């Protein structure tokens, strides 16, 4: 990868996508999406660069030159889809530095530098469908209803149980996807956003995915907005681990 005019060796990277929508819960317990649109989403990746002291110094000096000039960082010549499989990396991606560490020595004359880049100009590619192969689910999945109730104690030590009878049914798991399926999944998330969609119980290879009370059949779901960011992790040359977090709304 090149940062401005300097070549940089990427040791590891950690992408994060911040989808700019949130749900508001009304008094009837229903969720309504408040969405600023896909153009307001944030794509940020943390890079760890590795090299000799002179190579790391070149990166630091180039970033400082760009900072003083008050211009965006131009990233190019990518070896991977560092900002997401659905992001077009064929040309130049403009970015700003959101965080930078001090230089860190690891072994004799080998140094690391950690820099987070926030992309400011992206284009996207690939299909917008939920891939049918999202079935390689970790055994540590979680699903069921979160009771929307509480117990209050009065002055004379009596207990009162309050129940809204509007529980929140959630499903959380991690799955293994190849590059093409990750591209589809990220495009589907980016376009679906806070809009509900139907999914048949067992689609992820898990029956009663929202727990015994919710049962099977067809569930109407939305992507859970409670996580700070959508993250995915490369685990091999072609496979990635992604998080799947859903809330049942119908």
Secondary structure, DSSP 8 states (H G I E B T S, - for coil): -EETTEE--EEEEEEEEE--EEEEE-TTS-EEEEE--GGG-EEEEEEEEEE-HHHHHHHHHHHHHHHHHT--EEEE--SS-TT-TTB--SS-EEEEEEEE---EEEETTEEEEEEEEEEEE--B-S--S--TTTT-B-TT-EEEEE--EEEEE-TTS-EEEEE-S--EEEEEEEEEEEHHHHHHHHHHHHHHTT--EEEETTTTS-TTTT-TTT-SSEEEEEE---SS-EEEEE-SSSEEEEEEEEEE--
